[in-house]
């Protein structure tokens, strides 16, 4: 069994959200979490002050951690605006170059999952912006319908990793959709953590054991880079660090989506 790690880059800078409700929603949600005892006052206060930070993304920090631990990450960047993802392509480009320079892959964090024209535009915009000709996608908020993957294949994507069971971590083997590979997502930070670190850890342990017993090939993991933040999201950061170190303790190999595709194509 091998492990594929990826990071959705939902946010870049506080100023990107001056015309949307990202910060009001964050503050209200954080206040509710504080009242429920799910976060400490220090975290709540730091989230209030985060509007004054230089950046929201934690790309340098998570790249450094991943590199130290041999994680072959893929980073997905938005080419359009949707559901709180508000940065533009020009702001994304330096960070795409940054993760590529660090030795990582980059792809599209898709917004349109309904129309071929919209899906095609995001693909073509990313290709033109980066000069890349082979890359993948995961849709924002893992949204898709029965035709989304077929349209992604038509648009020219190498792979997608949007299919996801929101109820519990679930393993499903990669499968082809035309010329594209679909890698169903197994573990996402927000759906497994839910303010209970020990329970999340046990859920992951049980899932990986079951997947190994079932001879699963590739376990796919998503962790949002903005949560790799000790001040605002210490529990999320601790979970990710534990997760990577736990995987290493099992002597599982980290691979990228592109690595996995080469292996799958050779095995056809």
Secondary structure as UniProt FT lines:
FT   STRAND          2..9
FT   HELIX           14..17
FT   TURN            18..19
FT   HELIX           22..35
FT   TURN            36..37
FT   HELIX           41..49
FT   HELIX           50..52
FT   HELIX           59..68
FT   TURN            69..70
FT   STRAND          74..78
FT   TURN            83..84
FT   HELIX           89..101
FT   TURN            102..103
FT   STRAND          105..110
FT   HELIX           116..130
FT   STRAND          136..139
FT   HELIX           140..142
FT   TURN            146..147
FT   HELIX           148..155
FT   STRAND          159..160
FT   STRAND          175..177
FT   TURN            178..179
FT   STRAND          180..182
FT   STRAND          187..188
FT   HELIX           189..192
FT   TURN            194..195
FT   HELIX           197..213
FT   TURN            214..215
FT   STRAND          218..222
FT   HELIX           225..227
FT   TURN            230..232
FT   HELIX           234..249
FT   TURN            250..251
FT   STRAND          253..255
FT   HELIX           257..267
//
